[in-house]
Structure formats: C-alpha cells, structure tokens
C-alpha cells in the first residue's frame, strides 16, 4: 500500500475505497466504491488518471446511477443572520 504526504497539509495519504463526490460540468454526483487515495488529516482526495476518466464516463452517461439520495442543506448566510440578531 503506497503512502505519500498530502500536497496540501503534509498529512499521510492512504489508499481507500469509498463514496466520493464528483463534480462534472457544473453538476455533482456521488459514486460508491471508488478506489482513491485520501489524506487522513485534511480529507483531500487523489484519483488515478484511469479512475478519473471512468468517473467522467459515469457522469456523462448517467447509466450507472442506481438511486438518488437526499440530504439536509443549510444556508450559511441565513444561519449567520439569525445568529447575529
């Protein structure tokens, strides 16, 4: 297992398989079971070129999307305005 320092925080980068957010053409999808390298300190993700190209194909085709998920979304500015009253 290859371990390198993170380019951003110098933390330890390790191999993992996980759900990752993937931004493509102003859209965001989450993809499960992606082989990735992740910094244990800051969470930065590193993709191999082959994996990244496959993620692009998944995002383009949308044929591999098995389900849609929902999640709570907060508004930072609105929350800040409420706190400062």
PyMOL commands that set and color helices and strands:
alter all, ss='L'
color gray80, all
select helices_A, chain A and resi 49-61+76-83
alter helices_A, ss='H'
color red, helices_A
select strands_A, chain A and resi 4-5+12-24+27-39+45-46
alter strands_A, ss='S'
color yellow, strands_A
deselect
rebuild
show_as cartoon
